[in-house]
Amino acid sequence: MISKPSMIMGTIPGFLWTIHALLHLRDILFAMQSPGLMGNDVMVGGGHARLDVDNNITDASTNDWLDTVMPNFKAFVAAHQ
């Protein structure tokens, strides 16, 4: 089964569990033969301190990283359609 292109993203109050969970997710996507965009993972540790009550990102460095990776992901998806 080949599925849609994917990019790994996640947040959690701690940091190490984010890495652990996203590495597990990468293994699952690989097993499903999902083309994954490598090098653009978004792992936001301490998410509770970087989000407001409406889950909007308030941290400038996180927003800067997302401004970098999202256009890369959009181009990656377009290349796999």
KAVEN-V895401 format. One record per residue. PSI is psi in whole degrees, 0 to 359 (none if undefined). Layout:
PSI + PSI
This chain:
126 + 127 + 186 + 156 + 149 + 158 + 138 + 125 + 145 + 159 + 152 + 158 + 320 + 187 + 315 + 324 + 329 + 313 + 313 + 312 + 318 + 328 + 321 + 318 + 320 + 319 + 318 + 313 + 322 + 317 + 332 + 3 + 34 + 123 + 122 + 140 + 106 + 150 + 3 + 25 + 144 + 108 + 101 + 98 + 150 + 37 + 326 + 333 + 352 + 0 + 147 + 186 + 340 + 12 + 27 + 140 + 127 + 352 + 123 + 319 + 325 + 316 + 320 + 317 + 317 + 324 + 336 + 312 + 330 + 318 + 325 + 317 + 320 + 316 + 322 + 316 + 315 + 324 + 341 + 17 + none
